[in-house]
Structures are given as C-alpha cells and as structure tokens.
Amino acid sequence: MASAAATPVAIGSKKFTESYVLGEIAKRTLTDAGIPAEHRQGMGGTIILWEALRGGQIDVYPEYTGTIATEILKSDSNVSIDEIRESLANLGVGMTAPLGFNNTYALVMRRSEAQRLGIRTISDLQKFPDLKFGLTHEFLERQDGWRPLRQRYGLPHENIIGIDHSLGYSALTNGSIDVKDAYSTDAKIEQNDLVVLEDDLHFFPKYEAVFLFRSSTRKDAIAALRRLENTLDETRMIRLNAEAERTKDYARAADLYFNVGATSVPRVSGRSGHSEFGESFPRKLARWTLRHLQLAGFSLLLSILVGIPLGILASRGGAVGHVILGFVGVVQTIPSLALLALLVPLPFFGISIRTAIAALFLYGLLPIVRSTATGLQDIPRALRESAVALGLSSTARLWKIYLPMASRSILSGIKTSAVINIGTATLAALIGAGGLGEPIISGLNLNDHVTILEGAVPAAVLALLVQWCFDLLDRVLIPKGLRI
Amino acid sequence: MSALVQLIEVSKRYGEDVALHLTSLSLDRGKTTVLIGPSGCGKSTLLRLIIGLIEPDSGSIELDGEPVTRDNIDALRRRIGYVIQEGGLFPHLTARANVLLMARHIGKPEKQTHDRLTELSELTRFSPNLLSRYPVELSGGQRQRVSLMRALMLSPELLLLDEPLGALDPLVRASLQKDLREIFTRLRQTVVFVTHDLSEAIYFADEIVLMNEGRIVQRGTIADLRERPADPFVSEFINAQRFL
C-alpha cells in the first residue's frame, strides 16, 4: 500500500453516460491493480477534456478514434490507428488499442414514424424535406458532423435546431423533433423504441473507443489500461450503458463489466463506503451545498476586494472610468459557458475549482463596480465640497464620508452579485468543480427530473437565504442616519 | 498688518465665461465683510477661491500673509470655517459626530473637544439633547446651527458663510440672524458673508462689497453706496431692493 500515498491518477470523462461508465471502468481497473485513481465525471466536451489532458489536470480519459482524427488532430477521418498514435505521441499523449466497440454517430428516428414513411436509410430522408431535426451542438459544429453529412446526402431540410443530447430524446419521443443524432451504442435507442438509419453512403468514420493518457503517466497504470483492449464489444457496451441509465449508478454499471464472464461468484463490493453513490442524500446535499457556498463565497469575496477599488476609480470618470466600466460590462456579456471554455486552456486554471472561482469572480464584478461608482457619484456636490472645505485628507474623505454615504448602493451591488453567483455556480459542475450543479448536470444527462430538482431546489433556496442574510446585513452596515 | 485675507490680482473663467475678472481684495481682521450682488456676479466664486474649492487662473491668495498652495491648503482650511446654504451636514453622522469630525480626525483631546462642544451649543443656542440626532431629524434652522458649530469647532480665524440663511423661512431666519450677529460680535470673528439680500447685508456688514458681472463695483458702508454710488448699477441695485 506504499503507492497509496502517491498522487492518484486522475481520470476524466465527457458529459454522457458511456464516457462516465468507461471512466469508472478505468478507475476500477487501476484501483484493482493497487494504483490510486480518481474519476472526475462529466467534465464537458472534447476540447475541455483534451485541454485538461494536455494541461495535466487529468491523466487519462476515454476518447473515440474518429474524434481524435478530426477534432483533435484536425486531419482526415480516414487516417489509420497507427498514424493517429504517432501524431499523438508527438504531443506527449499515448493511446491504447481499441477497446472493442465502434460507437459511431448515427441518425435515429421513432420506429413507428420510420415504418409509416418507409424510411430505412439516411438517403431516404431526402424524400421528406419537412422532417424536423434536433441535433446536439457538438454534432452541428463538428468537422465530420451535420454540414458535410447534409452535403454528402443532399439533405434539403431547413427545420434544424440545436438541442442537448439527453433532452433531445424527450423531444424525439414526444414528437417535437423527428430525427436526431445519437451514438450507435446508446442505450436510449432501445429504451425509446428508436431505429438507427443506415449510413448507406458510408459517411460516418469509425469511432473506436480508446483511452488517451499522458505519456508521463506511471507505467503500471498504462499497463493496467492496456489490459482493457479488445474486451468490450458493442452488445456489452449497450448493456452497460442501459444498466447505468437504469440504476443511475455508473460504478455499479462498471462493476458489471468485471463480473460478466468472470467467475460465477459475484464480487463482494467492499468499496461502497468510499463510493459517492453509497452516500445518503442528506450527506450528498451537504457536500454539494458546502462546495457551492465555497465557490460562491470565495468568488464573491474576490469580487468585493477588487470591485470596490475599481468602482472608486471608475467613479472619478475620465478615460480610466470608461475603460473599467467597459471592461466589466463586456465580461458580463460573455455567456458563462463560453467564459469557462475560454479559461480552461489557460495555464494555472484548467479543469479546476480555480477556473470556476475565476469565472464567478469576473461575473460578480459588474454589479459591485457599477453600484460603487454610482453610489459615489450620487453624493451631492455640496456634501463633497463640505468634506473638502473642512480640511479632511482625501483618504479620510473616502473612508469617513464618501464610502459610508455610498454604503447602501455598494451593499445592493454586493447582494446582486451574491445572488447571481449562487445561480451561476451551478455551471461549475460542467468543469468538474462540483457544487449543486452536479445533480443538475447528471439529471440533464440522464433525463431525470428528480435528480435535476435535487440540485435546482437547494440552489434556489440558497439564493433566497443569501438575499435574506444580506437584508439583515443592511441594518448592521448601513449607517442609521441613512435609513431614517 | 490687519489684513487677514488678501486676494492679489486673481481671476477665474470657466471656458468662455469669465466668472471673475482680475480682482484684488483685502479683508480686515475682526470685521464682517458682506459680498452682495445679483446671481452670477462672482460673489460665491470669490468665497470658493478663498477656501480652495477652486483654483484661480491667475494671481494669488494669502491667508495671514501665507500664500495658499496645494501643499498647505488642507492645513489652512482648518483655520477657516465654512457654512453653506443647505448646511452641508453629512447624513450618516449625528449632529455631534458632524461637529466633532475634524477635531477627532486631527486627534484633539476628548476633554477639550467636549468642553468646546458645550460652549458652542450655548453660543449657537442649540439644545445638547438634540446632538444625538441625525440631520434628517432636525429642522432647517437647527441644521444651520449645527453647521455653524461645526465651522467654529476648531476656533477658526476666518468664517465664510455662503448664503447661510437662504433656505430658511422668515421667522427662523430672523431669529438666526440675531443670534449670528451676537456670535460674530462676541467672538470678534473675521467673517465673509455672501448674500443677495440687501437688508441682510446692511444688518451684518461692517463693509459691503457690491459685485456685478465678475467685478467689484464698489466697496464701502451702506452710506457710501447710497450717497456716493460709483456707478449707476449701484443705485439701481439698492433702489430695486428697497421697494421689495
């Protein structure tokens, strides 16, 4: 157990069931080999995982050969496995041989609808230009995604929306959309009675599952991962995916991989105490909430420490004031997901709580800077001049007169920032920083409303509590003379 | 050496508008000088130049023989009391805290400031019971008394008042006028008083400085202005107010 003291091997996974399950399988494989490992679930999409691997925030994650060729290496999708391995090696990244299944993209439809219209292949879609497509954002943008597919098959459809992968299945079953993209091993295809349309023009490249790892990863860990090569075929993967979605327990689904085909004696799981799936709901809630408060609280503190001085500078107007207010205003217009994605590739940030706090800090600035600046600017000129005429030094004027007089405005800005932060902090889970966003994202991923509410309701309650605490704080911090 | 304040060839303009043409003026110690004239004549500009709220474009200002510079302005301001029309009291501080603000800031002994506060509340006829109130809880007249106490706290050599009674109703105004004059006499205070009201000027002034369009038109006693007007504007200004 000497190796237990070493830094655990960090495994990442993308935000969908199969990636979660593969991540758990890798974790179990490593821990069974006596190598400490941790699994950061559902960190995001390809680019986030790739940057995290390159930046060293994670050591291993499951990926698909087609994605590596087109998205990561930006090359043709027809390159061979050996060519891929060589290119990756130059980037300091290693790759296992395929795990045994091809999870390619596919277009799926409701079985009943396909039969009614007589659609069997993707080419058949040409005859029905009114069908509504709901495609994931990633598929819409991919080099081997929607645009070249549409070109190859000459698809005339105009009615195309971008939709989250999990939500897309609900949309498909309730008839809001007719066609969506899916992965060929997706358990939901069977669960929702869908059919995969035949890729009759052989458009989709091969998406063989592999593990990517940093070349610097410890040798015994790489050897352990290699043992997974060619052990997992499509049928088995679909079963594992189905099990994961049914039980909402990725670790248990991963266990299935180790049990099937092994001895008839089921493994006794003595690890449930350490597994987060063994945690009771109140404990999980407490953990999420605590992390959520850490994220929101620490970033708010930074926003206050930086925002108030910036607000004071901005209140003096001039070019500096314009630049400050302009900057914090622009930051606010960046969508929070985009801001996270922009921060992830930077050194020091990466996939970590630091990135989440930095993003929340930037979002918290605007209300505080603006309220500080307006609070100070709203002080009547006669009172400013009185303070000057008394002979108070500029520091004393600021601390004894101006800031107390602007306190109501400044506090209201801080309150706004705090409430926004509590809400936005749910996105931190996208980059594995935890908090109440964790159940929301898992719930979205599993299309499970109860799980979503487990995060959404406490987050809303938290926002209300914070608002209430600040209302109390107003009475302590705002001078009485300003409240009468 | 009886001049306390000297303005030597000062002028001030805001863009195209000349607020004050080249002006020299010396103010005697122990006297009450009233600056009077129509709105925009430059009387407030003159006062704001003395306290350093604005800087002159040309010329210099001396207090007690010492030229006013950016370096010594804060120290000099502590030797000057300043009261404005709205009182200028800080709303987040009680009357007491407003009055004691500077004394505390420069670290005067508590005992000394406390004695001075008692003295001032007698002098200004401000009930000590009201000292713990905030400005919003006081009447306009009470606020001006507090503002006067604040201005007098550090026993300034010079007291500047910019239309201090302008916002008060006539009865309150009359009683405060009487008290103010008593205070000036008792303290032998050097006072510069800005007003546009001739009767108020006559009531307070040892000397009247009549201004118009950024220039001093005439300075002297009311008798001088009435009997020996330097300019037709002087008679016009005096006659206009007489019939009000």
Interface residues (C-beta under 8 A of the other chain):
Chain A: A382 L383 E385 S386 A387 V388 A389 L390 G391 L392 S393 A396 K400 I401 P404 M405 S407 P479 K480 G481 L482 I484
Chain B: I51 G52 L53 D74 A75 L76 R77 R78 I80 Y82 I84 E86 G88 L89 F90 P91 H92 L93 T94 L101 M102 H105 Y134 P135 V136 E137 R150
